[in-house]
Amino acid sequence: MTVIPSPTTPPGSPAPCAPEDVRRVACVGAGVIGGGWAAHFLARGYDVTAWDPAPDADVRLRRLIAAAWPALEQLGLADEASQDRLTVTARLEEAVADAQFVQESAPEKLDLKRDLLARLDAAAPAGTVIASSTSGYPMTDMQTEAADPGRLVVGHPFNPPYLIPLVEVVGGERTDPAAVEWASRFYEVAGKSVITMDREVPGFIANRLQEALWREALHMVANGEATVAEIDASITEGPGLRWAVMGPMLTFALAGGEGGMAHMLDHFGPSLKSPWTRLEAPELDRALYEAVVAGCDEAADGRSIADLVAERDRGVIDILRATGRLPRSAEEATR
Ligand SMILES: NC(=O)c1ccc[n+]([C@@H]2O[C@H](COP(=O)([O-])OP(=O)(O)OC[C@H]3O[C@@H](n4cnc5c(N)ncnc54)[C@H](O)[C@@H]3O)[C@@H](O)[C@H]2O)c1
């Protein structure tokens, strides 16, 4: 196994920690994503310290982790995994003081991220890699205030981070490439499926794709062309079923029959110019806002967010099993 040295460790600072040797992780910002990260790391047996400025953060975080735990038990807990390995600290500096890896998941506001990453950089041990969960800001724009921008990377997860394997890892202009390499290896060791990007693209790969779909969906609601329920059904009853097995490229290659993607491009290439897509964002006015919120309430049909989270978790685990990414049975797991 290759041991990747921790990046940007100044001479004389504590010994760098290899990705395989990490035991202590800090989660800063403990909402949907930070809480999901904390659940994932606890399930993998790490000690987790968390900090979030909200007064009810401790209670909220523990509730989120408890709700995720049944799904995590099904995925398989590490021997050392325990919710008791979580410490919620009163001060940010305390949360990261001993951290061997820091995952930042604060609100998506550029100034806030800039200041917070600079504070984390000042407080975390030298050499510790700090990753941001940002959904789309390039690290180049976020690392401007940090004294040591070399150790700052993007580690972009998907909700919920304890279930969806993918993390997109990319550095900024001032990131040390060794930090990107270290983070990618660490996430792999921590059980994630990693795409390491060699350049910054706003929205990375998956969010750029998700946003294109979301934009079209909002246009359709705004224009009365489709309801929220029809949009959701069009994916869950249609292409979504294929996408869990193969991505959009291979899916379309099969749509070309024996001729594969080449036939697909010959056949449907000209339609790329047809007016099927409108890549300008729609105006998010009050009417559109209310139509989308009301449509989602109707779709939930009385189910609470907690009910929907449990339903989604069961569904994703079933899909992971059905597609061979998880053992289908206890017997298969021990084989
Ligand atoms: N929700 C998603 O699907 C998703 C997916 C991938 C990435 N992300 C990214 O993850 C990050 C967090 O998003 P979220 O959905 O968890 O938001 P959220 O609103 O659920 O949680 C944000 C948390 O940050 C806390 N917070 C507020 N100010 C803070 C500060 N100065 N320092 C630290 N914490 C602070 C809040 O109290 C809250 O608990 C964002 O960068 C977002 O773009 C979100």
The ligand as a Gaussian input file, in Angstrom:
#p B3LYP/6-31G(d) Opt

LIG

0 1
 N      -27.686000      19.448000       1.046000
 C      -27.070000      18.832000       0.043000
 O      -27.653000      18.021000      -0.682000
 C      -25.598000      19.060000      -0.203000
 C      -24.901000      18.101000      -0.970000
 C      -23.529000      18.272000      -1.145000
 C      -22.864000      19.356000      -0.590000
 N      -23.578000      20.274000       0.142000
 C      -22.820000      21.382000       0.736000
 O      -22.629000      21.094000       2.118000
 C      -22.531000      22.319000       2.850000
 C      -23.536000      22.308000       3.984000
 O      -24.843000      22.195000       3.420000
 P      -26.067000      21.576000       4.240000
 O      -27.050000      21.128000       3.198000
 O      -25.580000      20.612000       5.262000
 O      -26.636000      22.874000       4.969000
 P      -27.459000      22.958000       6.343000
 O      -28.157000      24.255000       6.318000
 O      -28.252000      21.703000       6.559000
 O      -26.308000      22.967000       7.440000
 C      -25.399000      24.004000       7.587000
 C      -24.932000      23.995000       9.030000
 O      -23.877000      24.936000       9.157000
 C      -24.051000      25.594000      10.404000
 N      -23.346000      26.884000      10.349000
 C      -23.850000      28.141000      10.207000
 N      -22.846000      29.040000      10.219000
 C      -21.692000      28.341000      10.368000
 C      -20.319000      28.688000      10.463000
 N      -19.928000      29.951000      10.395000
 N      -19.420000      27.714000      10.645000
 C      -19.784000      26.404000      10.709000
 N      -21.061000      26.011000      10.621000
 C      -22.007000      26.960000      10.436000
 C      -25.559000      25.717000      10.582000
 O      -25.883000      25.884000      11.953000
 C      -26.028000      24.384000      10.027000
 O      -26.131000      23.385000      11.028000
 C      -22.755000      23.440000       1.835000
 O      -21.511000      23.897000       1.382000
 C      -23.500000      22.732000       0.719000
 O      -23.347000      23.370000      -0.516000
 C      -24.920000      20.149000       0.366000

